[in-house]
Amino acid sequence: MADSTASPSPADRPVYVIGGGPGGLSVAYALRAQGIRAVVLEKSDRVGASWRRHYDRLHLHTTRRLSALPGLPMPRRFGRWVSRDDVVRYLEKYAEHHDLEIVTGVEVSRVEPAPDGSGWLLRATGGRELTGAAVVVATGHNHTPRVPDWPGRADYTGEFLHAGEYRNAAPYAGRDVLVVGVGNTGAEIAVDLVEGGASRVRLAVRTVPHIVRRSTAGWAAQFTSILVRRLPVGLVDRLARPVAKLSVPDLSDHGLPRPDTGLYSRVKEGSIPVLDVGLIDAVRKGRVEIVAAVEGFEEGKVTLADGTRLTPDTVIAATGYVRALENLVGHLGVLDTRGKPVAQGARTPPTAPGLYFTGFTNPISGNLREMAIDAQKIAKAIARSGDGRVSRLP
């Protein structure tokens, strides 16, 4: 790798890809296909680190065929809905199959313009200073667990964990568990707890979600999402209402009324529908109880928005993640007020040409699919704008 003690000439600088997950690996392959040297920097000791940390029962909500990265199909033996472990196996095979240049155990803390005005300087662990012709940030949408600043949370003595720490239901058999948050993660953990023998499972809901069947009569929800994603938002909202009434029962009596805002309008605001993998049946049968949103913690109890006070054995906060890009690139003026990159895919921020981002959206058509598409667009953009500055493969 290039460092400050032996600074390479601009034409010898590789493209550095920060992050060894699906986004980073697919970009590295696409760059190699363009004849450009790409070096993946991964802070853990293996690729796919974030996937290894997901809960055991996780399966993709997108189909195997539409979740493969460029240059290598997912094996048919993985089935239609690929498991977490098989995703990890696929990422390992992907890196090996394409002979990607990956350096593990290196965490990049800051990206700055190179002192000579050409390319980028990366400051990393061990005092490393790496110079690259371009940089692709692929550290992931789900980077750092987010826990709301609930009043009294710091003094709560009951068992409390973020969903990122949850693996399976075994430790919670026979226990009363409150899951906070009804995104896909919270919904699936609630079902997992029920099936794993928890004595009581309650799901705290602040904003009622849209719920969509993952597949209906063999037709995956992802197929519809791809077809409608470029249609006007209002039109998709109108089309989704009758479909929801036909495919999803009214759960109003169980605490989950139909949302009063459109499905695609919610998506544009960053809220993906809940893909049903058992939540509907669990709620209808009373095995998962819907309760009001959590407002705080007081005297060892959980206080809800409707004034109810609960004393669960365990609280699991399925409250999402933050991108945590501020220290890495926040000083470059490339993030919006929510910490999201102002440009993604093949576009670079106006103030930072040569700096690319991938995997920081949660598209309705499938994250892996969109990262695979973005990878090839990013590689082509770098190849077009390289002007002899990027290191070429022999």
Contacts in CASP RR format, 6 or more apart in sequence:
PFRMAT RR
TARGET T0000
AUTHOR 0000-0000-0000
METHOD contacts of the structure
MODEL  1
MADSTASPSPADRPVYVIGGGPGGLSVAYALRAQGIRAVVLEKSDRVGAS
WRRHYDRLHLHTTRRLSALPGLPMPRRFGRWVSRDDVVRYLEKYAEHHDL
EIVTGVEVSRVEPAPDGSGWLLRATGGRELTGAAVVVATGHNHTPRVPDW
PGRADYTGEFLHAGEYRNAAPYAGRDVLVVGVGNTGAEIAVDLVEGGASR
VRLAVRTVPHIVRRSTAGWAAQFTSILVRRLPVGLVDRLARPVAKLSVPD
LSDHGLPRPDTGLYSRVKEGSIPVLDVGLIDAVRKGRVEIVAAVEGFEEG
KVTLADGTRLTPDTVIAATGYVRALENLVGHLGVLDTRGKPVAQGARTPP
TAPGLYFTGFTNPISGNLREMAIDAQKIAKAIARSGDGRVSRLP
1 39 0 8 1.000
1 103 0 8 1.000
1 128 0 8 1.000
1 130 0 8 1.000
2 8 0 8 1.000
2 12 0 8 1.000
2 13 0 8 1.000
2 14 0 8 1.000
2 130 0 8 1.000
2 131 0 8 1.000
2 132 0 8 1.000
3 128 0 8 1.000
3 129 0 8 1.000
3 130 0 8 1.000
3 131 0 8 1.000
4 129 0 8 1.000
4 131 0 8 1.000
7 131 0 8 1.000
8 131 0 8 1.000
8 391 0 8 1.000
10 116 0 8 1.000
10 118 0 8 1.000
10 119 0 8 1.000
10 133 0 8 1.000
10 388 0 8 1.000
10 389 0 8 1.000
11 388 0 8 1.000
11 389 0 8 1.000
11 390 0 8 1.000
11 391 0 8 1.000
12 391 0 8 1.000
13 119 0 8 1.000
13 131 0 8 1.000
13 132 0 8 1.000
13 133 0 8 1.000
13 389 0 8 1.000
13 390 0 8 1.000
13 391 0 8 1.000
14 36 0 8 1.000
14 37 0 8 1.000
14 38 0 8 1.000
14 39 0 8 1.000
14 101 0 8 1.000
14 132 0 8 1.000
14 133 0 8 1.000
14 390 0 8 1.000
14 391 0 8 1.000
15 31 0 8 1.000
15 36 0 8 1.000
15 37 0 8 1.000
15 38 0 8 1.000
15 39 0 8 1.000
15 132 0 8 1.000
15 133 0 8 1.000
15 134 0 8 1.000
15 135 0 8 1.000
15 136 0 8 1.000
15 382 0 8 1.000
15 390 0 8 1.000
15 391 0 8 1.000
16 38 0 8 1.000
16 39 0 8 1.000
16 41 0 8 1.000
16 108 0 8 1.000
16 120 0 8 1.000
16 122 0 8 1.000
16 130 0 8 1.000
16 132 0 8 1.000
16 134 0 8 1.000
16 135 0 8 1.000
16 136 0 8 1.000
17 24 0 8 1.000
17 27 0 8 1.000
17 28 0 8 1.000
17 31 0 8 1.000
17 38 0 8 1.000
17 39 0 8 1.000
17 40 0 8 1.000
17 41 0 8 1.000
17 135 0 8 1.000
17 136 0 8 1.000
17 138 0 8 1.000
18 24 0 8 1.000
18 41 0 8 1.000
18 108 0 8 1.000
18 111 0 8 1.000
18 122 0 8 1.000
18 135 0 8 1.000
18 136 0 8 1.000
18 137 0 8 1.000
18 138 0 8 1.000
18 139 0 8 1.000
18 328 0 8 1.000
19 40 0 8 1.000
19 41 0 8 1.000
19 42 0 8 1.000
19 43 0 8 1.000
19 137 0 8 1.000
19 138 0 8 1.000
19 139 0 8 1.000
19 140 0 8 1.000
20 40 0 8 1.000
20 41 0 8 1.000
20 42 0 8 1.000
20 47 0 8 1.000
20 48 0 8 1.000
20 49 0 8 1.000
20 102 0 8 1.000
20 138 0 8 1.000
21 42 0 8 1.000
21 47 0 8 1.000
21 48 0 8 1.000
21 49 0 8 1.000
21 50 0 8 1.000
21 51 0 8 1.000
21 91 0 8 1.000
21 138 0 8 1.000
21 140 0 8 1.000
22 48 0 8 1.000
22 51 0 8 1.000
22 69 0 8 1.000
22 91 0 8 1.000
22 368 0 8 1.000
22 371 0 8 1.000
23 69 0 8 1.000
23 138 0 8 1.000
23 140 0 8 1.000
23 358 0 8 1.000
23 359 0 8 1.000
23 371 0 8 1.000
23 374 0 8 1.000
23 375 0 8 1.000
24 40 0 8 1.000
24 136 0 8 1.000
24 138 0 8 1.000
24 358 0 8 1.000
24 371 0 8 1.000
24 375 0 8 1.000
25 40 0 8 1.000
25 47 0 8 1.000
25 69 0 8 1.000
25 91 0 8 1.000
25 94 0 8 1.000
25 95 0 8 1.000
25 100 0 8 1.000
26 69 0 8 1.000
26 70 0 8 1.000
26 371 0 8 1.000
26 372 0 8 1.000
26 375 0 8 1.000
27 38 0 8 1.000
27 136 0 8 1.000
27 138 0 8 1.000
27 356 0 8 1.000
27 358 0 8 1.000
27 374 0 8 1.000
27 375 0 8 1.000
27 378 0 8 1.000
27 379 0 8 1.000
28 38 0 8 1.000
28 39 0 8 1.000
28 40 0 8 1.000
28 98 0 8 1.000
28 100 0 8 1.000
28 101 0 8 1.000
28 102 0 8 1.000
29 69 0 8 1.000
29 70 0 8 1.000
29 71 0 8 1.000
29 94 0 8 1.000
29 98 0 8 1.000
29 100 0 8 1.000
29 375 0 8 1.000
30 70 0 8 1.000
30 375 0 8 1.000
30 376 0 8 1.000
30 378 0 8 1.000
30 379 0 8 1.000
30 380 0 8 1.000
31 37 0 8 1.000
31 38 0 8 1.000
31 378 0 8 1.000
31 379 0 8 1.000
31 382 0 8 1.000
32 38 0 8 1.000
32 98 0 8 1.000
32 100 0 8 1.000
32 393 0 8 1.000
33 70 0 8 1.000
33 376 0 8 1.000
33 379 0 8 1.000
34 379 0 8 1.000
34 380 0 8 1.000
34 382 0 8 1.000
34 383 0 8 1.000
35 383 0 8 1.000
35 392 0 8 1.000
35 393 0 8 1.000
36 379 0 8 1.000
36 382 0 8 1.000
36 383 0 8 1.000
36 390 0 8 1.000
36 391 0 8 1.000
36 392 0 8 1.000
36 393 0 8 1.000
37 101 0 8 1.000
37 390 0 8 1.000
37 391 0 8 1.000
37 392 0 8 1.000
37 393 0 8 1.000
38 100 0 8 1.000
38 101 0 8 1.000
39 101 0 8 1.000
39 102 0 8 1.000
39 103 0 8 1.000
40 47 0 8 1.000
40 100 0 8 1.000
40 101 0 8 1.000
40 102 0 8 1.000
40 103 0 8 1.000
41 103 0 8 1.000
41 106 0 8 1.000
41 107 0 8 1.000
41 108 0 8 1.000
41 122 0 8 1.000
41 124 0 8 1.000
41 130 0 8 1.000
42 48 0 8 1.000
42 49 0 8 1.000
42 102 0 8 1.000
42 103 0 8 1.000
42 104 0 8 1.000
42 105 0 8 1.000
42 106 0 8 1.000
43 49 0 8 1.000
43 104 0 8 1.000
43 105 0 8 1.000
43 106 0 8 1.000
43 107 0 8 1.000
43 108 0 8 1.000
43 125 0 8 1.000
44 104 0 8 1.000
44 105 0 8 1.000
45 104 0 8 1.000
45 105 0 8 1.000
46 52 0 8 1.000
46 92 0 8 1.000
46 104 0 8 1.000
47 91 0 8 1.000
47 92 0 8 1.000
47 95 0 8 1.000
47 102 0 8 1.000
47 104 0 8 1.000
48 88 0 8 1.000
48 91 0 8 1.000
48 92 0 8 1.000
50 140 0 8 1.000
50 142 0 8 1.000
50 143 0 8 1.000
51 84 0 8 1.000
51 87 0 8 1.000
51 88 0 8 1.000
51 91 0 8 1.000
52 88 0 8 1.000
53 164 0 8 1.000
54 84 0 8 1.000
54 164 0 8 1.000
55 84 0 8 1.000
55 163 0 8 1.000
55 164 0 8 1.000
55 166 0 8 1.000
55 167 0 8 1.000
55 168 0 8 1.000
55 185 0 8 1.000
55 188 0 8 1.000
55 189 0 8 1.000
55 192 0 8 1.000
56 84 0 8 1.000
56 167 0 8 1.000
56 168 0 8 1.000
57 84 0 8 1.000
57 168 0 8 1.000
57 188 0 8 1.000
57 192 0 8 1.000
58 83 0 8 1.000
58 84 0 8 1.000
58 188 0 8 1.000
59 81 0 8 1.000
59 82 0 8 1.000
59 83 0 8 1.000
59 84 0 8 1.000
59 277 0 8 1.000
60 67 0 8 1.000
60 81 0 8 1.000
60 82 0 8 1.000
60 87 0 8 1.000
60 368 0 8 1.000
61 81 0 8 1.000
61 184 0 8 1.000
61 214 0 8 1.000
61 221 0 8 1.000
61 222 0 8 1.000
61 275 0 8 1.000
61 277 0 8 1.000
62 220 0 8 1.000
62 222 0 8 1.000
62 366 0 8 1.000
62 367 0 8 1.000
62 368 0 8 1.000
62 369 0 8 1.000
63 80 0 8 1.000
63 81 0 8 1.000
63 220 0 8 1.000
63 222 0 8 1.000
64 74 0 8 1.000
64 76 0 8 1.000
64 78 0 8 1.000
64 79 0 8 1.000
64 80 0 8 1.000
64 81 0 8 1.000
64 82 0 8 1.000
65 73 0 8 1.000
65 74 0 8 1.000
66 222 0 8 1.000
66 226 0 8 1.000
66 366 0 8 1.000
66 368 0 8 1.000
66 369 0 8 1.000
67 74 0 8 1.000
67 82 0 8 1.000
67 366 0 8 1.000
67 368 0 8 1.000
67 369 0 8 1.000
68 74 0 8 1.000
68 90 0 8 1.000
68 368 0 8 1.000
68 372 0 8 1.000
69 94 0 8 1.000
69 368 0 8 1.000
69 371 0 8 1.000
69 372 0 8 1.000
69 375 0 8 1.000
70 372 0 8 1.000
70 375 0 8 1.000
70 376 0 8 1.000
71 98 0 8 1.000
72 90 0 8 1.000
72 93 0 8 1.000
72 94 0 8 1.000
72 97 0 8 1.000
72 98 0 8 1.000
74 82 0 8 1.000
74 86 0 8 1.000
74 90 0 8 1.000
75 90 0 8 1.000
78 86 0 8 1.000
78 90 0 8 1.000
81 214 0 8 1.000
82 90 0 8 1.000
94 100 0 8 1.000
95 102 0 8 1.000
105 125 0 8 1.000
106 124 0 8 1.000
106 125 0 8 1.000
106 128 0 8 1.000
107 124 0 8 1.000
107 125 0 8 1.000
108 122 0 8 1.000
108 123 0 8 1.000
108 124 0 8 1.000
108 130 0 8 1.000
108 328 0 8 1.000
109 123 0 8 1.000
109 124 0 8 1.000
109 125 0 8 1.000
109 327 0 8 1.000
109 328 0 8 1.000
110 122 0 8 1.000
110 123 0 8 1.000
110 327 0 8 1.000
110 328 0 8 1.000
110 331 0 8 1.000
111 120 0 8 1.000
111 121 0 8 1.000
111 122 0 8 1.000
111 123 0 8 1.000
111 135 0 8 1.000
111 137 0 8 1.000
111 328 0 8 1.000
111 329 0 8 1.000
111 332 0 8 1.000
111 355 0 8 1.000
112 120 0 8 1.000
112 121 0 8 1.000
112 122 0 8 1.000
112 123 0 8 1.000
112 331 0 8 1.000
112 332 0 8 1.000
113 119 0 8 1.000
113 120 0 8 1.000
113 121 0 8 1.000
113 352 0 8 1.000
114 120 0 8 1.000
114 121 0 8 1.000
114 131 0 8 1.000
114 132 0 8 1.000
115 121 0 8 1.000
118 133 0 8 1.000
118 389 0 8 1.000
119 131 0 8 1.000
119 132 0 8 1.000
119 133 0 8 1.000
119 134 0 8 1.000
119 354 0 8 1.000
119 389 0 8 1.000
120 131 0 8 1.000
120 132 0 8 1.000
120 133 0 8 1.000
120 134 0 8 1.000
120 135 0 8 1.000
120 354 0 8 1.000
120 355 0 8 1.000
121 129 0 8 1.000
121 130 0 8 1.000
121 131 0 8 1.000
121 132 0 8 1.000
122 128 0 8 1.000
122 129 0 8 1.000
122 130 0 8 1.000
122 131 0 8 1.000
122 132 0 8 1.000
122 135 0 8 1.000
123 129 0 8 1.000
124 130 0 8 1.000
133 382 0 8 1.000
133 386 0 8 1.000
133 389 0 8 1.000
133 390 0 8 1.000
133 391 0 8 1.000
134 354 0 8 1.000
134 355 0 8 1.000
134 356 0 8 1.000
134 382 0 8 1.000
134 386 0 8 1.000
134 390 0 8 1.000
135 354 0 8 1.000
135 355 0 8 1.000
135 356 0 8 1.000
136 356 0 8 1.000
136 357 0 8 1.000
136 358 0 8 1.000
136 378 0 8 1.000
137 325 0 8 1.000
137 328 0 8 1.000
137 329 0 8 1.000
137 341 0 8 1.000
137 355 0 8 1.000
137 356 0 8 1.000
137 357 0 8 1.000
137 358 0 8 1.000
138 357 0 8 1.000
138 358 0 8 1.000
138 359 0 8 1.000
139 323 0 8 1.000
139 324 0 8 1.000
139 325 0 8 1.000
139 328 0 8 1.000
140 323 0 8 1.000
140 359 0 8 1.000
140 360 0 8 1.000
141 321 0 8 1.000
141 323 0 8 1.000
141 359 0 8 1.000
141 360 0 8 1.000
141 361 0 8 1.000
141 362 0 8 1.000
141 367 0 8 1.000
142 320 0 8 1.000
142 321 0 8 1.000
143 321 0 8 1.000
143 322 0 8 1.000
143 323 0 8 1.000
143 324 0 8 1.000
143 325 0 8 1.000
144 321 0 8 1.000
144 322 0 8 1.000
144 323 0 8 1.000
144 324 0 8 1.000
145 162 0 8 1.000
145 163 0 8 1.000
145 164 0 8 1.000
145 165 0 8 1.000
145 319 0 8 1.000
145 320 0 8 1.000
145 321 0 8 1.000
146 319 0 8 1.000
146 320 0 8 1.000
146 321 0 8 1.000
146 322 0 8 1.000
147 153 0 8 1.000
147 162 0 8 1.000
147 317 0 8 1.000
147 319 0 8 1.000
148 294 0 8 1.000
148 317 0 8 1.000
148 319 0 8 1.000
150 294 0 8 1.000
150 295 0 8 1.000
150 296 0 8 1.000
150 297 0 8 1.000
151 295 0 8 1.000
151 296 0 8 1.000
151 297 0 8 1.000
151 298 0 8 1.000
152 296 0 8 1.000
152 297 0 8 1.000
152 298 0 8 1.000
153 160 0 8 1.000
153 296 0 8 1.000
153 297 0 8 1.000
155 297 0 8 1.000
156 297 0 8 1.000
156 300 0 8 1.000
156 315 0 8 1.000
157 300 0 8 1.000
158 300 0 8 1.000
158 313 0 8 1.000
158 314 0 8 1.000
158 315 0 8 1.000
159 313 0 8 1.000
159 314 0 8 1.000
159 315 0 8 1.000
160 314 0 8 1.000
160 315 0 8 1.000
160 317 0 8 1.000
161 314 0 8 1.000
161 315 0 8 1.000
161 316 0 8 1.000
161 317 0 8 1.000
162 316 0 8 1.000
162 317 0 8 1.000
162 318 0 8 1.000
162 319 0 8 1.000
163 179 0 8 1.000
163 185 0 8 1.000
163 186 0 8 1.000
163 189 0 8 1.000
163 316 0 8 1.000
163 317 0 8 1.000
163 318 0 8 1.000
163 319 0 8 1.000
163 320 0 8 1.000
166 189 0 8 1.000
166 316 0 8 1.000
168 192 0 8 1.000
169 192 0 8 1.000
169 193 0 8 1.000
169 195 0 8 1.000
169 196 0 8 1.000
169 197 0 8 1.000
169 198 0 8 1.000
170 196 0 8 1.000
172 193 0 8 1.000
172 196 0 8 1.000
172 197 0 8 1.000
172 198 0 8 1.000
172 313 0 8 1.000
172 314 0 8 1.000
173 196 0 8 1.000
173 197 0 8 1.000
173 198 0 8 1.000
174 197 0 8 1.000
174 198 0 8 1.000
174 199 0 8 1.000
175 198 0 8 1.000
175 199 0 8 1.000
175 313 0 8 1.000
175 314 0 8 1.000
176 198 0 8 1.000
176 199 0 8 1.000
176 200 0 8 1.000
176 202 0 8 1.000
176 311 0 8 1.000
176 312 0 8 1.000
176 313 0 8 1.000
176 314 0 8 1.000
177 193 0 8 1.000
177 198 0 8 1.000
177 200 0 8 1.000
177 201 0 8 1.000
177 202 0 8 1.000
177 312 0 8 1.000
177 313 0 8 1.000
177 314 0 8 1.000
177 315 0 8 1.000
177 316 0 8 1.000
178 202 0 8 1.000
178 203 0 8 1.000
178 204 0 8 1.000
178 291 0 8 1.000
178 294 0 8 1.000
178 302 0 8 1.000
178 310 0 8 1.000
178 312 0 8 1.000
178 314 0 8 1.000
178 315 0 8 1.000
178 316 0 8 1.000
179 186 0 8 1.000
179 189 0 8 1.000
179 190 0 8 1.000
179 193 0 8 1.000
179 201 0 8 1.000
179 202 0 8 1.000
179 203 0 8 1.000
179 204 0 8 1.000
179 316 0 8 1.000
179 318 0 8 1.000
180 204 0 8 1.000
180 293 0 8 1.000
180 294 0 8 1.000
180 315 0 8 1.000
180 316 0 8 1.000
180 317 0 8 1.000
180 318 0 8 1.000
180 319 0 8 1.000
181 203 0 8 1.000
181 204 0 8 1.000
181 205 0 8 1.000
181 206 0 8 1.000
181 317 0 8 1.000
181 318 0 8 1.000
181 319 0 8 1.000
182 203 0 8 1.000
182 204 0 8 1.000
182 205 0 8 1.000
182 207 0 8 1.000
182 208 0 8 1.000
182 209 0 8 1.000
182 274 0 8 1.000
182 318 0 8 1.000
183 209 0 8 1.000
183 272 0 8 1.000
183 274 0 8 1.000
183 318 0 8 1.000
184 272 0 8 1.000
184 274 0 8 1.000
184 275 0 8 1.000
185 318 0 8 1.000
185 320 0 8 1.000
186 203 0 8 1.000
186 316 0 8 1.000
186 318 0 8 1.000
187 203 0 8 1.000
187 209 0 8 1.000
187 274 0 8 1.000
187 276 0 8 1.000
187 277 0 8 1.000
187 279 0 8 1.000
188 277 0 8 1.000
188 279 0 8 1.000
189 316 0 8 1.000
189 318 0 8 1.000
190 201 0 8 1.000
190 203 0 8 1.000
190 279 0 8 1.000
190 282 0 8 1.000
190 288 0 8 1.000
191 277 0 8 1.000
191 278 0 8 1.000
191 279 0 8 1.000
191 282 0 8 1.000
191 288 0 8 1.000
193 201 0 8 1.000
194 201 0 8 1.000
194 282 0 8 1.000
194 287 0 8 1.000
194 288 0 8 1.000
200 289 0 8 1.000
200 312 0 8 1.000
201 282 0 8 1.000
201 287 0 8 1.000
201 288 0 8 1.000
201 289 0 8 1.000
202 288 0 8 1.000
202 289 0 8 1.000
202 290 0 8 1.000
202 291 0 8 1.000
202 310 0 8 1.000
202 312 0 8 1.000
203 288 0 8 1.000
203 289 0 8 1.000
203 290 0 8 1.000
203 291 0 8 1.000
204 291 0 8 1.000
204 292 0 8 1.000
204 293 0 8 1.000
204 294 0 8 1.000
204 304 0 8 1.000
205 255 0 8 1.000
205 256 0 8 1.000
205 290 0 8 1.000
205 291 0 8 1.000
205 292 0 8 1.000
205 293 0 8 1.000
206 293 0 8 1.000
206 305 0 8 1.000
207 259 0 8 1.000
207 271 0 8 1.000
208 256 0 8 1.000
208 257 0 8 1.000
208 258 0 8 1.000
208 259 0 8 1.000
209 256 0 8 1.000
209 259 0 8 1.000
209 271 0 8 1.000
209 273 0 8 1.000
209 274 0 8 1.000
210 240 0 8 1.000
210 244 0 8 1.000
210 259 0 8 1.000
210 262 0 8 1.000
210 263 0 8 1.000
210 266 0 8 1.000
210 273 0 8 1.000
210 274 0 8 1.000
211 244 0 8 1.000
211 248 0 8 1.000
211 251 0 8 1.000
211 256 0 8 1.000
211 273 0 8 1.000
211 274 0 8 1.000
211 276 0 8 1.000
211 279 0 8 1.000
211 280 0 8 1.000
212 221 0 8 1.000
212 244 0 8 1.000
212 247 0 8 1.000
212 248 0 8 1.000
212 263 0 8 1.000
212 273 0 8 1.000
212 274 0 8 1.000
212 275 0 8 1.000
212 276 0 8 1.000
213 221 0 8 1.000
213 247 0 8 1.000
213 248 0 8 1.000
213 275 0 8 1.000
213 276 0 8 1.000
214 220 0 8 1.000
214 221 0 8 1.000
214 275 0 8 1.000
214 276 0 8 1.000
214 277 0 8 1.000
215 221 0 8 1.000
216 247 0 8 1.000
221 273 0 8 1.000
221 275 0 8 1.000
222 365 0 8 1.000
222 366 0 8 1.000
222 369 0 8 1.000
225 364 0 8 1.000
225 365 0 8 1.000
225 366 0 8 1.000
226 365 0 8 1.000
226 369 0 8 1.000
228 236 0 8 1.000
228 239 0 8 1.000
228 264 0 8 1.000
229 363 0 8 1.000
229 364 0 8 1.000
229 365 0 8 1.000
233 264 0 8 1.000
233 265 0 8 1.000
233 268 0 8 1.000
234 262 0 8 1.000
234 264 0 8 1.000
234 265 0 8 1.000
236 263 0 8 1.000
236 264 0 8 1.000
237 262 0 8 1.000
237 263 0 8 1.000
237 264 0 8 1.000
237 265 0 8 1.000
240 262 0 8 1.000
240 263 0 8 1.000
240 264 0 8 1.000
241 262 0 8 1.000
244 258 0 8 1.000
244 263 0 8 1.000
245 258 0 8 1.000
248 276 0 8 1.000
248 280 0 8 1.000
249 280 0 8 1.000
249 284 0 8 1.000
250 257 0 8 1.000
250 258 0 8 1.000
251 257 0 8 1.000
251 280 0 8 1.000
251 283 0 8 1.000
251 284 0 8 1.000
251 290 0 8 1.000
252 258 0 8 1.000
254 283 0 8 1.000
254 284 0 8 1.000
254 286 0 8 1.000
254 290 0 8 1.000
255 283 0 8 1.000
255 290 0 8 1.000
256 283 0 8 1.000
256 290 0 8 1.000
259 266 0 8 1.000
263 273 0 8 1.000
264 364 0 8 1.000
266 273 0 8 1.000
267 273 0 8 1.000
267 364 0 8 1.000
270 362 0 8 1.000
272 362 0 8 1.000
272 364 0 8 1.000
273 364 0 8 1.000
279 288 0 8 1.000
282 288 0 8 1.000
283 290 0 8 1.000
291 304 0 8 1.000
291 308 0 8 1.000
291 310 0 8 1.000
292 304 0 8 1.000
292 305 0 8 1.000
292 306 0 8 1.000
292 307 0 8 1.000
292 308 0 8 1.000
293 304 0 8 1.000
293 305 0 8 1.000
294 302 0 8 1.000
294 303 0 8 1.000
294 304 0 8 1.000
294 305 0 8 1.000
295 303 0 8 1.000
295 304 0 8 1.000
295 305 0 8 1.000
295 307 0 8 1.000
296 302 0 8 1.000
296 303 0 8 1.000
297 303 0 8 1.000
298 309 0 8 1.000
300 311 0 8 1.000
301 309 0 8 1.000
301 310 0 8 1.000
301 311 0 8 1.000
302 309 0 8 1.000
302 310 0 8 1.000
302 311 0 8 1.000
302 312 0 8 1.000
302 315 0 8 1.000
303 309 0 8 1.000
304 310 0 8 1.000
322 339 0 8 1.000
323 339 0 8 1.000
323 340 0 8 1.000
323 360 0 8 1.000
325 335 0 8 1.000
325 339 0 8 1.000
325 341 0 8 1.000
325 360 0 8 1.000
326 335 0 8 1.000
326 339 0 8 1.000
329 335 0 8 1.000
329 352 0 8 1.000
329 355 0 8 1.000
332 349 0 8 1.000
332 351 0 8 1.000
332 352 0 8 1.000
332 355 0 8 1.000
333 342 0 8 1.000
333 349 0 8 1.000
333 351 0 8 1.000
333 352 0 8 1.000
334 341 0 8 1.000
334 342 0 8 1.000
334 343 0 8 1.000
334 349 0 8 1.000
334 351 0 8 1.000
334 352 0 8 1.000
334 355 0 8 1.000
334 357 0 8 1.000
335 341 0 8 1.000
335 342 0 8 1.000
336 342 0 8 1.000
340 360 0 8 1.000
341 349 0 8 1.000
341 357 0 8 1.000
341 360 0 8 1.000
342 349 0 8 1.000
343 349 0 8 1.000
343 350 0 8 1.000
343 357 0 8 1.000
344 356 0 8 1.000
344 357 0 8 1.000
344 358 0 8 1.000
344 359 0 8 1.000
344 360 0 8 1.000
344 361 0 8 1.000
344 374 0 8 1.000
345 356 0 8 1.000
345 357 0 8 1.000
345 358 0 8 1.000
345 374 0 8 1.000
345 377 0 8 1.000
345 378 0 8 1.000
346 356 0 8 1.000
346 374 0 8 1.000
346 377 0 8 1.000
346 378 0 8 1.000
346 380 0 8 1.000
346 381 0 8 1.000
348 354 0 8 1.000
348 355 0 8 1.000
348 356 0 8 1.000
348 381 0 8 1.000
349 355 0 8 1.000
353 385 0 8 1.000
354 382 0 8 1.000
354 385 0 8 1.000
356 378 0 8 1.000
356 381 0 8 1.000
356 382 0 8 1.000
358 371 0 8 1.000
358 374 0 8 1.000
358 375 0 8 1.000
358 378 0 8 1.000
359 367 0 8 1.000
359 370 0 8 1.000
359 371 0 8 1.000
359 374 0 8 1.000
361 367 0 8 1.000
361 370 0 8 1.000
363 369 0 8 1.000
363 370 0 8 1.000
382 390 0 8 1.000
383 390 0 8 1.000
END
